[in-house]
Structure formats: C-alpha cells, structure tokens
C-alpha cells in the first residue's frame, strides 16, 4: 500500500520541517500528533542519495523487530500504534490497520492520561505464552502524566481469523508527583529466565521492574533506578556474563538539529548498577557513547536487537539529513570487542577481497574480457578464480562501499554515472562520485542487496538471466533472487552452488521461548520426511525430532537459554541456522 500527499516538488519537505519546529517550540519529547500523521503518510520521498532499505522506511521509535510466521514486524510511534512489516528485512510495507482503530483506544487511558489524543509512543512487542505482547506508551507533551499499557494478540497477521488485539490495561503509570515518567517500554529476559521491563525518560531517568511472565505486568512494587538525568529510550541486552543497558541522551525530535545519541553501560546484575567504560555509574551521569550522528544519520535512537541465523540486526531510527530530517528506520549490526563491549556499525562486511555470486544464477561478478581496462563491462560469469572475478571492498562509512576490481583496481560504477533504471555497470577510475559508491544491506536469508548511492536502485542481473556474459545493471527493488548477492572470500565454495542446501526454511518465533519454535518448509517445496536437530555451540546434539510429510513442524525442546544450531534435514538436503533460545 502506498500513500502519497500532493505536495509541490519544492515544498515536499517543508511540512516536515515546520512540524519539527513546532514540536521543538512546544518542548515536546515526541512528534506532534499531526506530525506523526504526516510521517506515516509520506512513505515514499525521493532523494538524491541511497538509504538502501526500501518502501515504508519512515518511522520514529521503532520497536524491536519481531517475527510472526515468515513476516517481520516493527511497531512505531503513531496513531493507534502504527506498524509496518517485511518479508526480507529490506522492503517495508505499512500495516493495513493500526492496533487500535481511530478514536477507539481503551477507555482507561482517558482517565489515566487526560488530554490523550490517540498518538501512542515507542511501542515494544514480544512473543511469549503463545501470543504477542505489545506494550505502548500514552502521554501528553512535556508531562509526567503518562501510562504504559499492554495489548495481546494470537497473531500479527491482519488477514488471519485469529487476529484480534485484546487490551490488558495498565502496566505502570506516573503523575506529576512521580519521580519518573512511564513511557518508552522495553523488555529483556535475564539468565534465570525472569522477564524485566525498563522504562522512563528525561523526567527522572530509567527504571526497571520485574514482571510476572504470565500477565506481563509488574510482579511487585519494587522499581530499580538504572540511569539518571536525561536518559530515555532504554534497552537491555544480555551477552555472556553481562547485561548491557543502552540509553539515549540529548535532544530528539528536532530533525537535522537533533542531538540524540546512544550510550551504554553494563552490569553483572539485571537491576544494576550499570557502569560505563570509565566505571562511572549511569545513575551518576555515566554512559559510553557508541552511536551518534554521522553523515546523513542524525540523532540515532531507540535501539533494539533482533537475532536470526547468526546475524545481529540492530534497529534504530535516525533523522535523514538528505531528506530535511525525516525520521527513518536503519538496520545495522551489533558486534562485541575484545573487552566485551558492544560495537554498532552499518557496515555489514569487513573491508577485504571477495567474490560476489548471484543468488539466482550462481554466477559471479567479473570484468568482461579480464583486461582490467576502463569502460569494461561488469557481467556475471562462471567462476574461474581469476583476479577479474575478485573485488576489493573498501568501507566508506555508514554502510557505503567502494568496489574495485582486483585486476587493475578500477571501480565499479554506472555508465555515464546514470542512476536510471537499466543503467549498466562498468569499470572506471574512482572519483568518489555517488554512482561509484554502493550501500550494502543484509537480507533475512543472509544474502546482500547492493544499491547505488546515487538514488536507491539496486544491482541486478537483468531479466533474471542465468547466462554468462550478461551485463549487470540497476533496477527498482522487487525482491528477485537476481537482486540478491552472496559474498565469499576468494576460493570459497559458493553458497549458491551447494546442491545439498535446503533453501526456504523459516524458523519462528525468534528468539525461541523455552525451546519451542515452528519450522516452516512451505517455501522449500519438500514433501518428504524431515528431522530437526538442535546442537549446542560445541557441536553436541541436545535435541532431535522426526516428522512425517508435513510442511509445518512444531519443535518442543526443553533446553537452557542460549545460542544453538538448528539443523533441518529432508532427504539429502540440509539447512542449518543459528537460533537464540530464551
């Protein structure tokens, strides 16, 4: 679904800028209600440079990505709780309906938050107890009169007969005399399997509450202070022996003038204290900055971590400096340094030399003719291991790369520096032009999408050709395997050529709660008997189940929380994926 507004070309961003200014003057922490409506409506704004993710990428305060069936969902600030979904983590589409219909939000909210107008802030969603728990914030601007509520649903699929949001009422609330503000909910599970809620804003900082895992509401009245001052948008990640508290400080919601930035501290206890790299308590103004404004990415905030098949997708919003500060979704990656501190990056691939194979044809990028000369066409060819089929990746920051051929060191770019649909790829001397730079994003299946930084069209094999010698070009994203690329070190066996790989296996929910998850084989086309094996990271088999001629398999493994390998076998074909168990 596309929604557009009839804005004049020269004024298409002015409305957003004006609303940002109004929001700033009002002293609001979030967008005004009308601004949120406009943000949701203006879903497709053309800009000169690439943002790689496609479709409805505009959002503010994204929830952690949650998977329902084969679909990925993000909920954001918006009227009735706005949602958007993706089948591949590249292209995003608005939900056909909000959580709450217009002017039909739960009645208890009006009594608790007088003046509430229906714009819900910073939601969070988690699958547990066989259903989806969605937490949402209700407030008014510049006020501590706020509440966090909870709604549940058996599915996130709006077309399902089981789709029905049931409101569970208040989780926590605050008033003018409270020492904290009940907004920005986030959830995490500790090493004992206990569920925690963090919340709060610059009105008093961050608090944590232990939740009852069945009701999803506080188990007691104890609240633990985690971070003081202007901290908000909290999020906790457990890794190894530590809990990491991510917070935002600075000013949000001011477009290109936003100073929002992400800081972190860690603790060996879920309730703190959380200390930064200098051992300063976040309750005493501490916090190590790990993500701040860079290039077009202004004021990043509201992080969430989704883990699937060994990849860490770090979601957050930012204000796009190339679109007059419009808020967008970004998916980066989270890694850990030698001292077990988090490192956030938008660079999915390390600098180095690689071969690039098409997921549809299995053929690799090559400089046609292998002369290394300027003007040489970039085509797909049968892998030979020659230097003309190897490419040096140079990271330029924020997910942008220069790609040069190992034979002659000339750069990949488009003919006549064109961003148009159908523009062909060829070699040339690197000048730093946008047409010689590519944004690389990781799709859900582990393949990569390359988009020209001059516009947002992606590199594809035209007409999904499997013929060697076909010149590569740009086209609008459509999710075809001809637009997906597998990146391998030179000499490695190409993943696309592995005949015994069982493709199309989907595992959900992610993370798997208490070792229970579904394996969907519908897209594989297999109809034979299947086995599912779960191995720990030492390679020891910890669970195994056999299934008949089914396409949807229910796995129930009583295993401890942690990271596991799930191996699905059907005949001679195997699929292996990493799965987090909570």
C-alpha distance (Angstrom), angle and dihedral (degrees) to the residues before:
residue distance angle dihedral
X1 . . .
X2 3.82 . .
X3 3.76 123.1 .
X4 3.80 119.4 -170.8
X5 3.76 135.7 175.9
X6 3.81 123.6 -139.2
X7 3.79 95.7 -116.8
X8 3.77 122.4 159.4
X9 3.83 110.8 -110.3
X10 3.79 94.2 -113.9
X11 3.79 94.6 46.1
X12 3.81 102.2 41.9
X13 3.81 92.2 109.8
X14 3.81 98.1 34.8
X15 3.82 92.9 83.8
X16 3.79 91.3 55.2
X17 3.80 91.8 47.2
X18 3.79 92.1 49.7
X19 3.78 92.2 49.8
X20 3.79 91.1 49.4
X21 3.81 88.5 52.9
X22 3.80 92.4 48.9
X23 3.82 89.7 49.1
X24 3.79 90.8 51.2
X25 3.81 93.5 49.1
X26 3.78 90.4 49.0
X27 3.80 90.0 54.7
X28 3.76 90.7 -126.5
X29 3.78 123.6 162.6
X30 3.79 92.0 -148.7
X31 3.77 139.2 31.7
X32 3.74 119.3 -71.0
X33 3.77 112.8 -103.8
X34 3.79 92.3 -105.8
X35 3.80 90.8 49.2
X36 3.78 90.8 54.5
X37 3.78 90.8 50.5
X38 3.78 90.4 52.6
X39 3.79 93.4 46.7
X40 3.80 90.1 54.8
X41 3.79 91.6 46.5
X42 3.81 98.4 48.1
X43 3.79 95.6 65.4
X44 3.77 100.8 146.8
X45 3.81 115.0 45.9
X46 3.79 115.5 162.5
X47 3.81 116.4 -136.0
X48 3.75 133.3 175.9
X49 3.78 96.3 -114.8
X50 3.80 134.6 54.6
X51 3.77 129.5 -96.1
X52 3.83 91.9 171.9
X53 3.80 97.0 -151.7
X54 3.79 108.3 97.1
X55 3.79 138.4 -140.4
X56 3.80 122.7 3.4
X57 3.78 98.4 14.5
X58 3.79 96.5 145.5
X59 3.77 112.4 107.6
X60 3.78 143.9 130.9
X61 3.82 126.7 -144.0
X62 3.82 96.9 4.5
X63 3.77 118.5 -156.5
X64 3.77 120.7 -129.0
X65 3.80 109.6 -77.4
X66 3.80 110.8 -96.6
X67 3.80 125.7 -168.6
X68 3.79 123.4 -138.9
X69 3.78 112.7 -178.7
X70 3.80 105.5 -44.3
X71 3.79 93.7 -26.9
X72 3.81 128.0 96.0
X73 3.79 118.3 -146.8
X74 3.80 136.1 -163.8
X75 3.81 123.6 -174.9
X76 3.79 120.2 -157.3
X77 3.77 144.0 177.1
X78 3.79 108.9 -64.2
X79 3.78 147.4 109.5
X80 3.79 111.4 -52.1
X81 3.84 89.5 -2.4
X82 3.79 108.5 -60.1
X83 3.81 121.0 -133.0
X84 3.78 137.5 -172.4
X85 3.78 131.5 -172.3
X86 3.80 142.7 -157.8
X87 3.79 137.2 -168.3
X88 3.82 94.3 -155.1
X89 3.84 109.1 20.7
X90 3.82 88.1 -110.9
X91 3.81 107.0 75.6
X92 3.81 118.5 45.6
X93 3.81 128.2 -162.1
X94 3.83 129.2 -169.3
X95 3.78 116.3 -109.5
X96 3.82 111.4 -106.5
X97 3.79 89.5 -127.2
X98 3.83 138.1 20.7
X99 3.78 122.8 -121.7
X100 3.81 91.0 -104.3
X101 3.80 121.9 33.4
X102 3.80 118.5 -121.5
X103 3.81 112.0 -69.2
X104 3.80 90.2 -3.9
X105 3.78 103.5 100.3
X106 3.83 118.9 137.0
X107 3.78 113.5 -69.0
X108 3.81 95.7 -131.8
X109 3.81 89.4 70.0
X110 3.82 94.2 66.8
X111 3.79 91.4 53.8
X112 3.80 92.8 47.3
X113 3.83 97.7 39.3
X114 3.83 110.0 29.8
X115 3.78 112.1 -156.2
X116 3.79 95.4 26.8
X117 3.81 109.1 155.2
X118 3.81 103.7 -167.2
X119 3.81 102.5 -91.5
X120 3.80 106.9 126.4
X121 3.80 119.1 -156.8
X122 3.80 134.1 -140.3
X123 3.83 103.6 -17.6
X124 3.80 125.2 -164.8
X125 3.81 128.4 -158.4
X126 3.81 133.1 -162.4
X127 3.81 134.4 173.4
X128 3.80 114.8 -131.2
X129 3.78 139.2 135.8
X130 3.78 89.5 24.0
X131 3.80 96.0 -60.2
X132 3.78 143.2 70.0
X133 3.80 119.0 -95.2
X134 3.81 112.4 -156.2
X135 3.81 118.7 -168.2
X136 3.80 119.1 -163.1
X137 3.81 138.3 -178.8
X138 3.80 127.2 -128.0
X139 3.78 120.7 -169.2
X140 3.78 147.0 126.8
X141 3.77 125.4 -117.4
X142 3.79 119.1 -76.5
X143 3.81 92.5 0.0
X144 3.80 139.0 115.2
X145 3.80 90.2 -151.0
X146 3.78 93.1 109.1
X147 3.78 144.2 132.2
X148 3.77 140.2 -161.2
X149 3.79 115.0 -143.4
X150 3.80 135.4 -173.3
X151 3.80 133.3 -136.6
X152 3.81 127.2 179.3
X153 3.79 135.1 -156.5
X154 3.80 135.0 179.2
X155 3.81 90.8 -136.1
X156 3.79 140.4 10.3
X157 3.80 92.4 -142.3
X158 3.84 106.6 107.7
X159 3.83 90.4 -159.3
X160 3.80 93.8 58.1
X161 3.82 118.9 103.1
X162 3.81 86.4 -134.2
X163 3.81 92.8 58.3
X164 3.78 108.4 117.0
X165 3.80 128.7 131.3
X166 3.79 112.4 -138.0
X167 3.76 115.1 -165.4
X168 3.81 114.8 -135.2
X169 3.78 96.0 -169.9
X170 3.77 132.2 -129.8
X171 3.79 122.9 0.8
X172 3.80 98.8 177.1
X173 3.80 134.9 -18.4
X174 3.79 140.0 -171.4
X175 3.81 137.6 -161.5
X176 3.79 138.9 -164.5
X177 3.80 92.3 -74.0
X178 3.83 94.7 49.7
X179 3.78 120.6 110.2
X180 3.82 92.2 -138.2
X181 3.82 139.3 34.1
X182 3.82 120.9 -115.6
X183 3.82 101.0 -135.1
X184 3.83 137.8 102.4
X185 3.82 101.5 46.0
X186 3.81 120.2 -161.1
X187 3.81 132.2 173.3
X188 3.79 136.7 -147.0
X189 3.79 137.7 169.0
X190 3.81 120.6 -133.2
X191 3.81 128.9 -141.9
X192 3.81 90.7 -88.9
X193 3.78 92.5 54.4
X194 3.81 93.2 -106.2
X195 3.81 117.6 145.8
X196 3.81 121.9 -128.6
X197 3.79 135.7 -168.9
X198 3.81 122.7 -151.4
X199 3.78 121.8 -169.7
X200 3.81 143.8 151.0
X201 3.79 144.8 99.2
X202 3.80 142.1 -138.7
X203 3.83 85.9 -60.5
X204 3.80 94.6 87.1
X205 3.79 103.1 -27.6
X206 3.82 130.9 -109.5
X207 3.81 130.4 -22.4
X208 3.81 132.2 -173.9
X209 3.80 128.1 -150.0
X210 3.80 129.9 -172.5
X211 3.81 110.3 -123.3
X212 3.76 133.5 -148.4
X213 3.81 102.8 -114.5
X214 3.80 93.1 -141.7
X215 3.80 101.6 46.5
X216 3.81 96.1 29.4
X217 3.81 88.6 -136.1
X218 3.84 131.1 112.6
X219 3.77 113.9 -65.2
X220 3.82 92.0 -152.0
X221 3.80 142.0 -6.0
X222 3.82 96.4 -94.7
X223 3.80 116.0 118.3
X224 3.79 121.9 -171.6
X225 3.83 118.8 -150.0
X226 3.83 108.7 -134.1
X227 3.82 106.0 168.7
X228 3.80 133.1 8.8
X229 3.78 136.8 -153.0
X230 3.79 121.5 27.1
X231 3.81 94.2 -11.1
X232 3.81 116.8 138.8
X233 3.82 142.7 144.7
X234 3.81 91.6 55.0
X235 3.79 124.1 -169.0
X236 3.83 130.3 174.2
X237 3.81 126.4 -151.5
X238 3.80 123.7 -173.2
X239 3.80 115.6 -145.0
X240 3.79 123.9 164.7
X241 3.79 110.6 -41.4
X242 3.78 94.8 -19.8
X243 3.78 140.4 80.6
X244 3.80 112.7 -147.4
X245 3.79 119.4 -151.4
X246 3.81 113.6 -155.2
X247 3.81 115.9 -164.9
X248 3.77 138.5 169.2
X249 3.77 124.4 -127.0
X250 3.79 129.4 179.4
X251 3.80 130.9 44.5
X252 3.78 120.9 -40.4
X253 3.78 130.8 -171.3
X254 3.80 97.4 40.6
X255 3.77 97.3 108.4
X256 3.79 113.4 -137.9
X257 3.82 88.6 -1.3
X258 3.81 93.0 59.7
X259 3.80 115.8 122.8
X260 3.81 96.9 -168.4
X261 3.81 113.1 143.8
X262 3.80 135.6 170.4
X263 3.79 122.0 -116.1
X264 3.79 132.1 -179.3
X265 3.77 142.1 -156.3
X266 3.78 131.1 173.5
X267 3.79 139.7 -143.1
X268 3.78 139.1 -179.3
X269 3.81 88.5 -133.7
X270 3.81 126.5 59.8
X271 3.82 89.4 -133.6
X272 3.82 94.1 52.0
X273 2.92 156.2 -174.8
X274 3.82 91.9 -140.5
X275 3.81 113.9 -158.6
X276 3.79 129.0 -168.5
X277 3.82 126.6 -136.0
X278 3.81 89.4 -79.6
X279 3.82 90.9 51.3
X280 3.81 91.9 -110.2
X281 3.79 114.0 147.6
X282 3.81 113.9 -118.8
X283 3.80 85.0 -135.4
X284 3.80 87.1 64.7
X285 3.79 97.9 49.5
X286 3.80 95.9 -80.6
X287 3.77 126.6 143.6
X288 3.80 135.3 133.6
X289 3.80 111.6 -129.5
X290 3.81 111.8 -128.9
X291 3.81 103.3 160.5
X292 3.80 127.2 33.4
X293 3.79 140.3 144.5
X294 3.79 113.9 -44.6
X295 3.77 128.0 166.5
X296 3.80 109.7 -43.2
X297 3.83 91.7 -11.2
X298 3.81 103.7 94.1
X299 3.79 124.8 178.3
X300 3.84 100.8 -4.5
X301 3.78 115.6 -160.8
X302 3.79 153.1 144.6
X303 3.80 98.2 56.7
X304 3.80 126.3 -163.1
X305 3.81 132.4 178.7
X306 3.81 124.7 -136.3
X307 3.81 117.4 -179.7
X308 3.78 123.9 -162.1
X309 3.81 134.0 156.0
X310 3.80 93.3 -10.6
X311 3.81 95.5 -49.4
X312 3.81 125.7 116.8
X313 3.81 109.7 -147.8
X314 3.81 108.2 -164.0
X315 3.80 108.8 -163.2
X316 3.80 125.5 -163.7
X317 3.77 141.5 142.1
X318 3.78 126.7 -112.1
X319 3.80 137.5 177.9
X320 3.78 110.9 -108.7
X321 3.80 110.2 -128.9
X322 3.81 88.5 -164.8
X323 3.82 92.1 56.8
X324 3.81 99.7 45.4
X325 3.79 92.7 -93.5
X326 3.79 100.5 -50.3
X327 3.84 109.5 165.1
X328 3.80 115.5 -114.0
X329 3.79 141.0 177.0
X330 3.80 118.8 -106.8
X331 3.80 127.4 -170.5
X332 3.78 114.6 -160.2
X333 3.76 133.1 158.4
X334 3.80 132.5 -98.9
X335 3.81 122.3 -145.3
X336 3.80 135.1 166.0
X337 3.80 126.9 -121.4
X338 3.81 126.9 -139.7
X339 3.80 90.7 -85.9
X340 3.82 91.9 52.1
X341 3.80 94.7 -107.3
X342 3.81 119.1 139.3
X343 3.80 121.2 -104.9
X344 3.82 118.4 -162.1
X345 3.78 120.3 -158.4
X346 3.79 140.3 162.3
X347 3.82 89.1 -150.1
X348 3.80 106.4 100.4
X349 3.81 94.0 -177.9
X350 3.78 129.5 49.3
X351 3.78 117.8 -124.8
X352 3.80 110.7 -91.8
X353 3.80 145.9 92.4
X354 3.79 120.2 -52.9
X355 3.77 146.7 164.8
X356 3.81 115.7 -127.1
X357 3.82 116.5 -147.3
X358 3.78 126.9 -171.4
X359 3.79 113.3 -121.0
X360 3.80 91.7 -142.5
X361 3.80 102.5 45.4
X362 3.81 103.1 20.5
X363 3.82 88.1 -134.0
X364 3.80 121.5 130.6
X365 3.79 136.2 -128.0
X366 3.79 111.5 -94.4
X367 3.79 139.1 168.7
X368 3.80 100.2 -114.9
X369 3.79 112.0 -116.4
X370 3.81 92.5 13.4
X371 3.80 94.0 -115.7
X372 3.79 97.1 123.1
X373 3.81 90.4 -136.0
X374 3.78 126.6 151.2
X375 3.80 112.4 -97.6
X376 3.79 92.7 29.3
X377 3.81 112.1 147.3
X378 3.81 118.6 -114.9
X379 3.79 107.3 -133.2
X380 3.79 140.0 161.0
X381 3.77 116.6 -98.5
X382 3.78 143.2 171.2
X383 3.78 109.9 -82.9
X384 3.82 113.4 -99.2
X385 3.80 101.2 154.5
X386 3.82 93.2 -118.6
X387 3.80 120.2 148.9
X388 3.81 90.7 -112.7
X389 3.84 86.6 67.3
X390 3.79 93.5 52.5
X391 3.78 125.2 85.8
X392 3.78 132.9 -161.2
X393 3.81 112.4 -137.3
X394 3.82 114.8 -152.1
X395 3.81 114.4 -172.5
X396 3.81 111.3 -135.2
X397 3.81 94.8 -176.9
X398 3.80 135.2 -91.8
X399 3.80 93.2 44.0
X400 3.83 96.5 -54.0
X401 3.82 119.7 129.4
X402 3.78 141.4 -171.0
X403 3.81 110.5 -140.7
X404 3.80 116.3 -158.2
X405 3.78 128.1 178.7
X406 3.81 115.3 -113.3
X407 3.81 88.2 -134.0
X408 3.80 106.5 69.4
X409 3.83 97.3 -11.3
X410 3.81 93.9 -112.8
X411 3.80 118.2 152.5
X412 3.78 130.7 -112.9
X413 3.79 113.8 -116.7
X414 3.78 142.6 137.4
X415 3.78 126.9 -78.6
X416 3.83 110.6 -93.9
X417 3.83 86.0 -1.3
X418 3.79 88.6 -81.3
X419 3.83 122.5 168.9
X420 3.80 91.9 -168.1
X421 3.78 125.9 123.7
X422 3.79 107.1 -90.4
X423 3.82 95.0 24.9
X424 3.83 108.1 152.8
X425 3.80 126.8 -128.3
X426 3.79 120.7 -122.8
X427 3.81 141.7 153.7
X428 3.79 125.6 -91.3
X429 3.79 142.9 151.5
X430 3.79 108.8 -74.0
X431 3.80 113.4 -107.9
X432 3.80 100.2 164.3
X433 3.80 91.7 -108.9
X434 3.81 116.3 154.5
X435 3.81 89.5 -117.5
X436 3.84 87.9 64.7
X437 3.79 94.5 51.3
X438 3.80 126.6 80.1
X439 3.79 132.1 -161.3
X440 3.81 111.7 -142.2
X441 3.81 122.3 -155.8
X442 3.82 129.0 178.9
X443 3.80 117.6 -123.9
X444 3.80 122.6 -147.6
X445 3.82 93.5 -100.9
X446 3.81 93.0 57.1
X447 3.79 96.2 -101.5
X448 3.80 122.8 119.6
X449 3.79 134.1 -124.4
X450 3.82 118.5 -145.8
X451 3.81 116.6 -156.3
X452 3.77 127.7 -177.6
X453 3.80 112.2 -112.8
X454 3.81 85.8 -139.4
X455 3.79 94.6 78.4
X456 3.77 122.0 -28.3
X457 3.79 104.5 -84.8
X458 3.78 116.7 130.8
X459 3.78 134.0 -129.9
X460 3.80 113.3 -103.4
X461 3.79 143.7 161.5
X462 3.82 100.6 -107.9
X463 3.80 115.4 -112.4
X464 3.84 89.4 0.9
X465 3.79 88.0 -82.4
X466 3.81 118.6 -175.4
X467 3.80 92.0 -164.4
X468 3.78 121.2 117.0
X469 3.79 112.0 -121.0
X470 3.82 96.0 37.6
X471 3.80 108.4 142.1
X472 3.80 115.5 -125.9
X473 3.79 120.5 -122.4
X474 3.80 146.3 168.6
X475 3.78 125.4 -88.4
X476 3.79 140.2 159.5
X477 3.78 111.9 -82.4
X478 3.81 115.1 -96.5
X479 3.82 102.5 157.3
X480 3.82 94.6 -108.3
X481 3.80 116.3 154.7
X482 3.79 84.7 -124.8
X483 3.84 85.2 72.5
X484 3.81 94.5 49.3
X485 3.79 123.4 89.5
X486 3.80 134.2 -163.0
X487 3.79 113.8 -148.9
X488 3.81 117.5 -152.3
X489 3.77 137.5 170.8
X490 3.84 110.7 -104.3
X491 3.80 111.0 -83.9
X492 3.79 94.6 21.3
X493 3.78 120.3 129.0
X494 3.78 107.4 -99.2
X495 3.79 110.6 -114.1
X496 3.79 91.0 -143.4
X497 3.79 91.1 59.3
X498 3.79 96.3 54.9
X499 3.79 103.0 116.1
X500 3.79 93.0 -167.7
X501 3.82 95.1 56.4
X502 3.81 114.2 115.3
X503 3.80 102.3 -141.3
X504 3.78 128.1 -162.0
X505 3.82 98.2 35.4
X506 3.81 112.0 151.3
X507 3.80 123.5 -165.4
X508 3.81 122.1 -167.3
X509 2.94 154.3 -143.9
X510 3.78 98.0 33.2
X511 3.00 117.4 -134.0
X512 3.80 93.7 36.1
X513 3.78 111.1 -132.4
X514 3.82 115.0 -134.4
X515 3.80 90.4 -16.6
X516 3.81 94.6 -62.7
X517 3.80 117.9 130.6
X518 3.79 144.0 139.1
X519 3.81 127.1 -115.7
X520 3.80 112.8 -153.5
X521 3.81 114.8 -159.8
X522 3.82 96.5 172.2
X523 3.81 94.3 109.7
X524 3.81 93.5 47.1
X525 3.80 94.8 67.3
X526 3.81 90.3 -139.2
X527 3.79 118.8 138.5
X528 3.78 100.5 173.5
X529 3.77 132.7 102.6
X530 3.80 114.0 -65.9
X531 3.78 137.1 -159.7
X532 3.80 126.2 -158.1
X533 3.81 118.4 -156.2
X534 3.78 127.0 -174.0
X535 3.80 118.3 -156.8
X536 3.78 129.7 -177.0
X537 3.81 120.0 -128.5
X538 3.81 89.9 -91.0
X539 3.80 88.7 61.5
X540 3.81 95.8 -109.7
X541 3.81 116.1 143.8
X542 3.82 108.4 -120.0
X543 3.82 101.3 168.1
X544 3.79 138.6 12.9
X545 3.82 133.7 -179.5
X546 3.80 131.4 -178.3
X547 3.81 122.7 -145.6
X548 3.78 135.2 -172.0
X549 3.79 128.1 -137.3
X550 3.79 94.5 -39.5
X551 3.78 130.1 134.1
X552 3.80 96.8 -158.1
X553 3.79 117.0 50.7
X554 3.82 125.6 -168.1
X555 3.80 111.8 -148.9
X556 3.80 119.6 -164.0
X557 3.80 111.8 -176.4
X558 3.81 121.6 168.4
X559 3.81 96.1 -146.5
X560 3.79 133.7 142.6
X561 3.82 120.9 -100.0
X562 3.79 113.6 -85.0
X563 3.79 144.8 88.5
X564 3.82 118.4 -52.3
X565 3.80 140.6 173.8
X566 3.81 114.8 -120.5
X567 3.80 113.7 -157.5
X568 3.80 118.6 -166.2
X569 3.82 117.0 -166.1
X570 3.78 126.9 -168.2
X571 3.78 114.8 168.0
X572 3.81 107.4 -48.0
X573 3.82 93.8 -24.4
X574 3.80 122.6 98.1
X575 3.80 134.5 -170.5
X576 3.80 120.1 -167.1
X577 3.80 123.1 -169.1
X578 3.78 135.4 167.2
X579 3.80 114.7 -121.1
X580 3.80 129.8 -171.3
X581 3.81 114.5 -138.6
X582 3.79 120.5 -157.8
